[in-house]
């Protein structure tokens, strides 16, 4: 999916870490459930829900592969308390998807859907960040299957569970609802700088209205 530009990684310093995090050398494999088998002839990326035109938008693997490619250097902070600093990611900006398949004016949140029905909810403002990326590459190389190939979401300013592996689509929503881990006790927003790890830490307005 495109060719990434080479970039110099910025220095890794302990002072750059959010509270409670430790610097990680290398990239551990962490996920729930089995690694799905990629079948390019059956793979499809969908945008659905409250789209501006009311239609579902779809790209097959070849079509998604030729969307504009962007490289960013960004950190990854896992809720299990390791942080990987200054990684180079390559892929398609979430903003590109928003431009190609605009949401309706009243959309406030998105649900990012992945293989096996896994999901993660995000505020539209977090999804629309100019550093939120549907990654296909890390360090100039294609992602491995264990790390999310062919597509994973990277949201550098939130904990890594907010960026699912093996992404298959995005649902536009006019009201918030919790995703897979959020339903199981994780914080609805997941800001690592505020240590928003668990739902019991939520303040009024952080989660969906009951």
Beta strands, then each sheet from edge to edge (+ up, - down):
strand 1: 22-23
strand 2: 44-49
strand 3: 57-60
strand 4: 70-77
strand 5: 82-93
strand 6: 109-114
strand 7: 119-123
strand 8: 132-138
strand 9: 141-142
strand 10: 152-155
strand 11: 167-173
sheet 1: 1+ 5+ 4-
sheet 2: 1+ 5+ 8- 9+
sheet 3: 1+ 5+ 8- 10+
sheet 4: 3+ 2- 11- 6+ 7-
end
